[in-house]
Amino acid sequence: MRFPEFEGEWETKKLGEIGDFKNGINKSSEDFGFGVPFVNLMDIFGKSNISSKEEFSLVNANDREVNLYDLRKGDVLFIRSSVKRSGVGETSVILEDLYKTVYSGFLIRFRDNKIQLNINFKKYCFSTSSFRNRLISLSSTSANTNINQDSLSSLDIYFPTKNEQKKISCLLSLIDDKIQTQNKILLHYQSLIKNLRNGIFKQKIRFKNAEGDNFSDWNIVELGSIAKKINTKNKEMAIKTVLSNSATFGIMNQSDFFDKEIANPNNINGYYIVEKDDFVYNPRISKEAPVGPISRNKVGVGVISPLYMVFRFREGDIDYLEHFFNSDTWFGHMENIANYGARADRMSFSSSDFSKMLIPVPEIREQIRIASFLSNIDQKIQIEKAILKQLEHQKQSLLKQMFV
């Protein structure tokens, strides 16, 4: 695909021929939390550009380090190391000079000081499938997947004249604007269902039955009285599908989540067997899951690490219970029973304390009514996600057709 007013071959150069690379700053743990702004690995993931509007963490850096690891308008930051193979080499463009701001050693700065590309063109030329495939082919994998300066320098970059660069970036920016708008729509519905869930499970919002009368009062029971812990272990490699519970994506095949197998095949005999509609608690805490996520297994039979807790309900509407664990109303119990030890990123507690979690249990007709109401909103969210995915596919299609 080409704009009709442009013709002629695009220019080809090695990245090392048009600019220079520099790894970021490395500091010890006591140097964080004060000092100058610090662009970290997580500031780059999923972001095509960085501006001064972002809120960065702080690191202790002297004037010499600030000068060495500065960030100027047009610089490109490459992710140097990633747990997921698909994340290595992702880029973000610096849209303006960042005053006294440095960047992490997990990042590599590219500065095209020999042949300058259009700043918006740089948001797209490094994310095409052809460039990404060539970059990943040069990466190395051990515990993480890594890329270095020499490999990046050797990569070919194809680019047209400045005018065509500008025209291409303008078109793709229009698609990005639509994607941004769709993201806002999606966030609206996600915020709506979150607030509704919390209101419902705190009984601030109640439903009426088919006759228009109030449902009966709710019972509050302990988790252990309606569910049982599952600790059946895999034997003789009977089940080879290894599952993982992600705070963002829920339960999925581990190989899909990490882009590779993480579990040692020789050790999965000790893993717990998880059946469809079992619930899995992941004690690992994160920004997305401050007490760790509880997710319903919709994938099918698999095995999961014994670091996770698996439980199965004997009674109750399974959709209602899934919505309950997607609310925040059970967080307080986890915070009360947690014992924070050597692992600050992982919850620690006894199984008996976990089983004492209080579960609100209305009569089954109200459970079904609640689940149906919330599921309708969730279906709307899935539709908006599909629209977003379609727009992202359209963008990738344009990238593939417009770039060499």
Summary of the structure (lengths in Angstrom):
residues: 404
radius of gyration: 25.2
end to end distance: 9.9
largest distance: 76.1
contacts: 1200
relative contact order: 0.12
helix: 37%
strand: 23%
